[in-house]
Amino acid sequence: MEDLAKIDRVLDELLVSVGGLVLRLASPQVSRTIEERQALARSVKQFSACARRSTDPRVQQINDDLVETLRPRLRLVASR
């Protein structure tokens, strides 16, 4: 049982590392083209699938941040 807990901790550390990389790619300065945004969306979905079973709060926070990056940015337009 102790081995499973150790594996779980190692997997969480890997998810935190990979999630950090994907968050950097989510920057508008990095992912500019449609193809890059589509690749980012696939990466976020794959990360979310892996993070779903994690109980580590860091992994869950990164997952929430990544999902937020996929939401379209709305602009407020004032009309006269």
Contact map, one row per residue, 1 for C-alpha under 8 A:
11111000000000000000000000000000000000000000000000000000000000000000000000000000
11111100000000000000000000000000000000000000000000000000000000000000000000000000
11111110000000000000000000000000000000000000000000000000000000000000000000000000
11111111000000000000000000000000000000000000000000000000000000000000000000000000
11111111100000000000000000000000000000000000000000000000000000000000000000000000
01111111110000000000000000000000000000000000000000000000000000000000000000000000
00111111111000000000000000000000000000000000000000000000000000000000000000000000
00011111111100000000000000000000000000000000000000000000000000000000000000000000
00001111111110000000000000000000000000000000000000000000000000000000000000000000
00000111111111000000000000000000000000000000000000000000000000000000000000000000
00000011111111100000000000000000000000000000000000000000000000000000000000000000
00000001111111110000000000000000000000000000000000000101001000000000000000000000
00000000111111111000000000000000000000000000000000000000000000000000000000000000
00000000011111111100000000000000000000000000000000000000000000000000000000000000
00000000001111111110000000000000000000000000001001100000001000000000000000000000
00000000000111111111000000000000000000000000000000000000011001000000000000000000
00000000000011111111100000000000000000000000000000000000000000000000000000000000
00000000000001111111110000000000000000000000000000000000000000000000000000000000
00000000000000111111111000000000000000000000001000000000001001100100000000000000
00000000000000011111111100000000000000000000000000000000000001000000000000000000
00000000000000001111111110000000000000000000000000000000000000000000000000000000
00000000000000000111111111000000000000010011000000000000000000000100000000000000
00000000000000000011111111100000000000000000000000000000000001001100000000000000
00000000000000000001111111100100000000000000000000000000000000000000000000000000
00000000000000000000111111100110000000010000000000000000000000000000000000000000
00000000000000000000011111110110000000010000000000000000000000000100100000000000
00000000000000000000001111111110000000000000000000000000000000000000000000000000
00000000000000000000000001111111000000000000000000000000000000000000000000000000
00000000000000000000000000111111000000000000000000000000000000000000000000000000
00000000000000000000000111111111000000000000000000000000000000000000000000000000
00000000000000000000000011111111100110010000000000000000000000000000000000000000
00000000000000000000000000011111110110000000000000000000000000000000000000000000
00000000000000000000000000000011111110000000000000000000000000000000000000000000
00000000000000000000000000000001111111000000000000000000000000000000000000000000
00000000000000000000000000000000111111100000000000000000000000000000000000000000
00000000000000000000000000000011111111110000000000000000000000000000000000000000
00000000000000000000000000000011111111111000000000000000000000000000000000000000
00000000000000000000000000000000011111111100000000000000000000000000000000000000
00000000000000000000000000000000001111111110000000000000000000000000000000000000
00000000000000000000010011000010000111111111000000000000000000000000000000000000
00000000000000000000000000000000000011111111100000000000000000000000010000000000
00000000000000000000000000000000000001111111110000000000000000000000000000000000
00000000000000000000010000000000000000111111111000000000000000000000000000000000
00000000000000000000010000000000000000011111111100000000000000100110000000000000
00000000000000000000000000000000000000001111111110000000000000000000000000000000
00000000000000000000000000000000000000000111111111000000000000000000000000000000
00000000000000100010000000000000000000000011111111100000000000100000000000000000
00000000000000000000000000000000000000000001111111110000000000100000000000000000
00000000000000000000000000000000000000000000111111111000000000000000000000000000
00000000000000100000000000000000000000000000011111111100000000000000000000000000
00000000000000100000000000000000000000000000001111111100001100100000000000000000
00000000000000000000000000000000000000000000000111111100000100000000000000000000
00000000000000000000000000000000000000000000000011111110000000000000000000000000
00000000000100000000000000000000000000000000000001111111001100000000000000000000
00000000000000000000000000000000000000000000000000001111101100000000000000000000
00000000000100000000000000000000000000000000000000000111111100000000000000000000
00000000000000000000000000000000000000000000000000000011111110000000000000000000
00000000000000010000000000000000000000000000000000000001111111000000000000000000
00000000000100110010000000000000000000000000000000100111111111100000000000000000
00000000000000000000000000000000000000000000000000110111111111110000000000000000
00000000000000000000000000000000000000000000000000000000111111111000000000000000
00000000000000010011001000000000000000000000000000000000011111111100000000000000
00000000000000000010000000000000000000000001001100100000001111111110000000000000
00000000000000000000000000000000000000000000000000000000000111111111000000000000
00000000000000000000001000000000000000000000000000000000000011111111100000000000
00000000000000000010011001000000000000000001000000000000000001111111110000000000
00000000000000000000000000000000000000000001000000000000000000111111111000000000
00000000000000000000000000000000000000000000000000000000000000011111111000000000
00000000000000000000000001000000000000000000000000000000000000001111111100000000
00000000000000000000000000000000000000001000000000000000000000000111111100000000
00000000000000000000000000000000000000000000000000000000000000000011111110000000
00000000000000000000000000000000000000000000000000000000000000000000111111000000
00000000000000000000000000000000000000000000000000000000000000000000001111100000
00000000000000000000000000000000000000000000000000000000000000000000000111110000
00000000000000000000000000000000000000000000000000000000000000000000000011111000
00000000000000000000000000000000000000000000000000000000000000000000000001111100
00000000000000000000000000000000000000000000000000000000000000000000000000111110
00000000000000000000000000000000000000000000000000000000000000000000000000011111
00000000000000000000000000000000000000000000000000000000000000000000000000001111
00000000000000000000000000000000000000000000000000000000000000000000000000000111
